[in-house]
Amino acid sequence: MLIARVFTSVISLVLIGVVLFALPLQVAEWLIGLLLVIGAWEWSGFLGLSSSVKKAAYTAIISACLALVYFVLPEKTTLILRIACAWWFVAFLWTLRFPTAIPMPVRWICGLLVLVPLYAALLLLLRLGVEYLIFTMLIVWVADAGAYFAGKQFGRVKLAPAISPGKTWEGVIGGLLLVGLLAVATGLSRNLDIAVFLPFCLGVAAISVVGDLTVSMFKRTVGVKDSGKLFPGHGGVLDRIDSVAAAAPPFALGLGWLGLV
């Protein structure tokens, strides 16, 4: 299993590099959209739909919303990102009360709230400059890696045992400490105000944990371990983008608010 995870991670990093640095911007945007369409198909598995036709219909609805973000509503990006930030705050409160029943209409709407703002945020970051998108993902990856190793070494107090029994508060703290080091190093190298940039990055990292827990909450509701099998050893698209889905909207929104772009 470990070999499969490492192999998949290496291949994924190579593909990300090709998409972001070797392909034209428009092609990269379309491929990101395609990845989120696959994520929409996986989300349809959370809805208890009885046929592939119904799953395809839900996926088509999400795809149409993604197309609206790309072709029709780019000037509404800020509004979409604000809605996303409000949603992730609600999701945080929701994780504190889990296990709770999730009505079917709510599951439908939550798929939109996770995937559509994520696409808007990724498009904005990519158009601002690929380094902004890379840094967003780097925050998530560093937080995840720090949480994994700190949790393995020091983990005792469970973070959300009803949702993700393996996660601990010690792991979260380890991830935040590592992100803090990343933020300080980046801030100093870019001559940024550390007093602003450090708490901003820590906040984004903390929100990324909410994304992970939220998607896990939906998986728990339907009794599945992974959202899909696209990435051997890692699960599906949603398993890979859950933290980014929560981190990217506030990061993209905060760049403008804090004058970092």
N, C-alpha and C positions, 0 to 999 in steps of 0.2 A: 504493500500500500504506500509506504514512504517513497519507494522508487517511482511509482506512478505519479505521486504528487509532485516530486521534484522534476520529473520529465515534463509533466504538463505545465508546470510553472515556467520552465525554461522555454518551451515552445511558445507559451502565451506571451512571454516577454519579447521574444523575437518577432512574433506577429504584431504586437503593439508597436514595436519599433518601426516595422515596415509600414504599417498603416499611418502612423503619425509623421514619419520623417521621409518616406520614400514615395508615397502616393500624393496626388493632387489633393488639395484641401477638400474640394467637393466630394471626391471619392471617399475620403476618410469620414466625412459627415454621413454619407449614405451607409457606409459599413457599420458605423456606430448605431445608426437607426435600425439597420437589419438585426444587429445584436439585441437591441431592445425589443424588436418584434418577437424574437425567439423567447425573450424574457416574458413577453405578454402571453405567449402560448403556455409557458410554464405556470404563469399566474392563473391561467384558466383551470389548472389542476387543483387550485385551492377552492374552486367554486362549486364542486360537486356536480359538474355537468356530466350528463350520461352519454353523450355522443361526441365524436370528433367534429361533427358539423357545428354543434353548439360552441365547442372550444374554438373552432375556426372563426365563428361569428364574433366571439369576444375578442379574439386576436385582431380581427379586422377593424373592430371599433377602436382599439388602442392604436392600431397602425394609422387609422384616419386622423386621430388626434395628434400623433407624432408628425404626420404630414402637414397638419395645420400649423404646428409650431414651426416647421421648416419653411413652408411656402407662404403662409397667410399671416401669421401672427408674430413675426420676429420682433415687432415694436412693442409687443406685450410681454416681453421676456421678464422685465422687472416685476410686473404684477404676478406672473406665474411663479417666480422665485419667492416672492413674499407669501403666496399661498402655500408653497412648499414648506417654508420655515414654520408657518402656523401649523401645518399638518404634522410636522415632525415633533413639535412641542406636544400636540395632542397624543401622538404615538408614544412619546415618553411617558406621559401620564397613564396611558393605556397599559403599557408594560408593567407598571407598578400594581395594577389591579388584576393582572392575568393570574390564574385562568378565569376567563369570562367567555360567555358565548358570543360568537361573532355572527350576526345575522347575514344572510346571503347578500342582500343589497349593499351592505357595508363592505363586504369582500369585493364586490364589483367595483365600487367607487375607489377603494384603497389601491387597486391596481393602477388606476389612472393617476392617483396622487403620488405614487411611487415612481412610475415610469415616465410620465409626460414631463414633469418638472426636471427630472434627471436629464432628459434629452435637451431641454432648453438650456440647462446649466452647462452641459458638455459642449454644446454648440457655441455658447458665448465664450467659454474658456478657450476653446480651440481657435476661435476667431481673434481673441485678444492676443494669442500667442501660444504655441504648443507647450512652452515652458510652464504656463499657468496650469494647464491640464495635467501635465506630468507631476507638478508639485502637489496638486490636489490628491492624485493617486498615491504619491509618495507619503503624504501624511497618513493616509489610510493604511498603506502597507507597513509603515514604520510602527504605527499604533498597534496593528495586528501582530506584527513580529514581536514587539516588546511585551505585549500581553501574553503571547504564547509562552515565551521563555520565562518571564517573571511568574506566570501562573504555574508553570511546571515546577519551578524551583521553590517558590514561596507560597503558592496558592493555598489558602485555608478557608477564607470566608466567601461563600457562594454569592455571586452577583444577582442572579435571577434563576434560582434552581427550577422553578416551574417552567421556564422557557428554555434555558440553555445550561444544564447542570455542570458543564465543564468550565464555565467562565467564573472567575473570581475577582473580588475587589483588588487583590494584590496584583492580578494580571492587568487590570485596567490602569492602576497606578504606574506599573512598569511601562505600559504603552505610552502613557502621558509623559512620563519622564523622558523617554526616548524621543518623542515628538518635540518636547521642550528643547532638547539638545539640537535637533534638526532645525527648529525655528531660530534659535540663537545663532547657530552657524550660518544659516541662510541670511538672517537679518544683518549680521556683521559683514558678510561678504557683499551684500547689496546695499549697504549703508542705509538700512531701514531703522525706524524707531522701534527698538526692542520692546519698550514699554507698551507699544500698541500691537506689534506683530506677534509677540510671544503669546499673550492671552488669546489673540485671534486664532492662532494655530491650535492652541490647546482646546479652545471651544469647538473648533471644527472636528478635532479628533474625538472629543467627548460625544458629539452628535453622531459620529460614524458608528459608535457603539450602539446607539439607539436604532440605527438602521439595521444592524445585524440582528439585534434582539427582536425587532418588529417582524422581519421576514421569518425568523425562527418561530415567532408566535403563530403566524399563519400556518407554517409547516406542522407545528404541534397540533393545531386545530384539526387538520385533516389526517394526522397520523403518518407523516412521511419524514424521512431523515434529510433527503436532498430534494431540491426543486426539479432536478433533471439529471442527465448523465452525459452532457456534452463534454465536460472536462473530467477525464478519468482521474479518480482520486480526489477530486474537488467538488463534484456535483454538477449543477446546472448553471445557467447564466445568473439567475437570481442569487445563487449561493456565492457568486463572485462579485456581484455588483451591489449587494445589499448595503454595505457600509458606504460605498461611493454614492449611492442614491441619496443617503442622508447628508453626506458631507459636501457634495458638489454645489447644491443650491445656496447654502449659507456662505460658502467660500466665494462663489461667483458674485453674490450680492454684496458681501462684505468688502471685496476689493474696491468697489466704487465708493462705498460709504466711508471707508478708512483712507481713501486717497492713495491706494497702493498701485493704481494703474493710471 
